[in-house]
Amino acid sequence: MQKSCKSCSNLLISDSATTGYRCGVTYFSQPPVERKMKRIETYPEVNELDSCDQYLSRVEQLRTDLST
């Protein structure tokens, strides 16, 4: 599977983004009990085919969540 925003566990679906997606890496990097959603516009718009070095597959995220 290609490492792209579409398959990243940090992806946020957003009606207000022209692409339909925003990057939620800053949101998801917080421990779950400390997460506070900011205005959706504060999260950068991304294209589903974009990618970055902070990519985290959904499978990797599930493994991390289950191990803690």
Secondary structure, DSSP 8 states (H G I E B T S, - for coil): ----GGGBTTEEE-TTSSSSEEE-HHHHTS-GGG-----GGGS-B--TT---TT--BHHHHHHHHHH-
